[in-house]
Amino acid sequence: MGVSISDESIQKWLNEIKQNTIPSIVPSIDTLIYDNKTIVVISVQEFPVKPVSYKDRYFIRKSNFNHKLSVDEIAEIRFISLSYSFDSFVVNTLYEELDSTALDYFKNRLLESGRYKYSGDLKFDLKKLGIIKDDKLTKAAELLFGNHHTNIHLGRFKSQTTIIDDLLIRSPLILAVEEAIDFIKKNIRLEFEFGGDGLKRKMAIPYSCNKRIITKCNCTPRLFKSNRCNC
């Protein structure tokens, strides 16, 4: 079946899909030329929370048919999907697109920790760790080592309306956490204590707590709805 294609029609299809699905699905729509004909390719990444309704109805594909889900089937699928974390689903990013600096940093951390025996093939080890599934990257891999289109914005406040220092980080998460920690260490209050054991340095918030706070702040689905995390 042929249709007339224009920029307006593609935008119309995108809006129809977004408005008629709950949670809203935003597909990727591309056009290509094949045999002197224009083909529209609509791609939708797997949504982490299932099922997704279309016009307030739920369907499942079985063989060549769309079957409407019963209330019990909807509840069962929802229960199963909530057992998975949002970063366990595969994405379209390729392994070759990952940041080589972030991958090298992770490999060195593996070697230094001594808790995991490095095989010599980092991609193989990422598969063993579950970060790559069926030769496809998960959202976790994209967050840790890739361009995830999000950023961390940190600021040091002098008052509720005055910021005296700030830093915007767009690195892969495994590098971003360290950059954020360096910024905090530079701006956090540091005390020195003199005693029988000599001079001791004491941070207002311990280093380990800072790292946990930064990681938790950035490893939540909330961040990826807004593409921004302010700390």
C-alpha positions in Angstrom: 0.0 0.0 0.0 1.5 3.3 -1.0 1.2 6.6 0.8 2.4 10.1 0.2 5.3 10.9 2.5 6.3 14.4 3.7 7.9 15.9 6.8 4.4 16.6 8.1 3.2 13.1 7.7 6.2 11.6 9.5 5.7 14.1 12.4 2.0 13.2 12.4 2.8 9.5 12.7 5.3 10.1 15.5 2.7 12.2 17.4 0.0 9.6 17.0 2.2 6.9 18.4 3.2 9.0 21.3 -0.3 10.2 22.2 -2.0 6.8 21.9 0.5 4.8 24.0 0.7 4.7 27.8 3.5 5.0 28.9 4.2 7.2 25.9 6.4 5.6 23.3 8.6 7.9 21.2 9.8 6.0 18.1 12.7 6.7 15.8 11.4 7.3 12.2 13.8 7.2 9.2 13.3 7.1 5.5 15.4 5.2 2.9 15.3 4.7 -0.9 14.8 1.1 -2.2 14.1 0.2 -5.8 13.3 3.9 -6.5 10.7 3.9 -3.7 10.8 5.7 -0.4 10.5 3.3 2.6 9.6 4.5 6.1 11.4 2.6 8.9 9.8 3.0 12.4 12.0 1.7 15.2 11.0 1.4 18.8 13.4 0.4 21.6 12.1 -2.1 24.1 10.3 -0.3 26.9 11.4 -1.5 30.4 8.0 -1.4 32.1 5.4 -3.6 30.4 2.8 -3.9 29.1 2.3 -0.6 27.1 -1.2 0.2 26.2 -2.4 1.4 22.8 -5.7 3.4 22.9 -6.3 2.0 26.4 -6.0 -1.6 25.3 -3.2 -4.1 25.7 -2.1 -6.6 23.0 0.5 -9.4 22.7 1.9 -10.7 19.4 1.5 -14.5 19.0 2.5 -16.0 15.6 0.8 -13.9 13.0 -1.9 -12.5 15.3 -2.4 -9.7 17.9 -4.2 -11.0 20.9 -5.9 -8.8 23.4 -4.5 -9.3 27.0 -6.8 -10.3 29.8 -6.7 -8.6 33.2 -4.7 -11.5 34.7 -2.2 -11.5 31.8 -1.7 -7.7 32.2 -1.0 -8.1 36.0 1.4 -11.0 35.4 3.4 -9.2 32.7 3.6 -6.1 34.9 4.8 -8.1 37.9 7.5 -9.8 35.7 8.7 -6.5 34.2 9.0 -4.8 37.6 11.4 -7.5 38.6 14.0 -6.1 36.2 16.0 -2.9 36.6 15.7 -0.1 34.1 19.3 -0.5 33.0 19.1 -4.2 32.1 17.3 -3.8 28.8 19.2 -3.7 25.5 19.8 -0.6 23.4 20.8 0.1 19.8 24.3 1.5 20.7 27.2 -0.5 19.2 30.2 -1.7 21.2 32.5 0.2 18.8 30.7 3.5 19.8 31.7 3.2 23.5 34.3 5.5 25.0 37.7 3.8 24.8 39.0 5.8 27.8 36.1 4.6 29.9 36.7 1.0 28.9 40.4 1.2 29.7 39.6 2.8 33.1 37.2 -0.1 33.8 39.8 -2.7 32.7 42.4 -1.2 35.0 40.0 -1.2 37.9 39.3 -4.9 37.2 43.1 -5.7 37.3 43.7 -3.6 40.4 40.8 -5.1 42.4 41.9 -8.6 42.2 38.4 -9.8 42.8 37.7 -10.7 39.1 40.1 -12.6 36.8 40.5 -10.6 33.6 40.3 -12.9 30.6 42.3 -10.6 28.3 39.1 -9.8 26.2 37.1 -7.0 27.8 34.1 -7.6 25.6 34.0 -11.2 26.7 34.2 -10.2 30.4 31.3 -7.7 29.9 29.2 -10.5 28.6 30.1 -12.6 31.7 29.1 -9.7 33.9 25.7 -9.4 32.1 26.5 -5.9 30.8 26.3 -7.3 27.3 23.3 -9.6 26.5 23.1 -11.7 23.3 25.9 -9.6 21.7 23.8 -6.4 22.4 24.6 -3.6 24.8 22.4 -3.0 27.8 21.4 0.4 29.1 24.0 -0.2 31.9 26.8 -0.5 29.3 25.6 2.7 27.6 25.5 4.6 30.9 28.9 3.3 32.1 30.9 3.6 28.9 28.9 5.4 26.2 27.3 8.7 25.2 24.0 8.6 27.1 23.0 12.2 26.3 22.8 13.2 30.0 24.9 15.3 32.2 25.7 16.0 35.8 25.6 19.6 37.0 27.2 20.3 40.4 27.4 23.6 42.2 28.7 25.0 45.4 26.2 27.4 47.0 27.1 30.4 49.1 23.5 31.1 49.7 20.1 29.9 48.3 20.6 32.2 45.3 24.3 32.5 44.9 26.6 29.8 43.3 30.3 30.4 43.7 31.6 27.4 41.7 30.0 24.9 39.4 30.9 22.0 37.0 29.0 20.4 34.1 30.0 16.8 33.4 29.1 14.9 30.2 31.4 11.9 30.6 30.4 8.3 30.7 29.2 7.4 34.2 32.3 5.5 35.3 34.4 8.6 34.6 31.8 11.1 35.6 31.6 9.8 39.2 35.4 10.4 39.7 35.1 13.9 38.1 32.3 14.7 40.5 34.2 13.4 43.5 37.2 15.6 42.6 34.9 18.6 42.4 33.4 17.8 45.8 36.8 17.2 47.4 37.9 20.6 46.1 34.9 22.4 47.6 34.0 20.5 50.7 35.1 21.6 54.2 38.3 20.0 55.5 39.4 19.8 59.1 42.8 19.0 60.6 43.0 17.3 64.0 46.2 17.2 66.1 46.6 14.3 68.5 48.9 11.6 69.8 48.8 9.8 66.5 49.9 12.9 64.6 48.0 15.1 62.1 44.6 13.7 60.8 42.6 15.1 58.0 38.8 15.0 58.4 36.3 15.8 55.6 32.9 17.1 56.5 31.4 14.2 54.6 33.5 11.0 54.2 34.8 10.2 50.8 32.9 6.8 50.7 29.6 8.6 51.4 30.3 11.2 48.7 30.8 8.4 46.2 27.7 6.6 47.2 25.6 9.8 47.0 26.9 10.7 43.5 26.4 7.2 42.1 22.9 6.9 43.5 22.0 10.4 42.3 22.9 9.3 38.7 21.8 5.7 38.6 18.1 6.3 38.8 15.4 6.3 36.0 14.5 9.8 37.1 17.7 11.1 35.6 17.0 9.8 32.2 13.6 11.3 31.9 15.0 14.8 32.4 18.5 14.2 30.8 19.9 16.1 33.7 20.9 15.7 37.3 21.6 18.7 39.6 23.5 18.1 42.8 
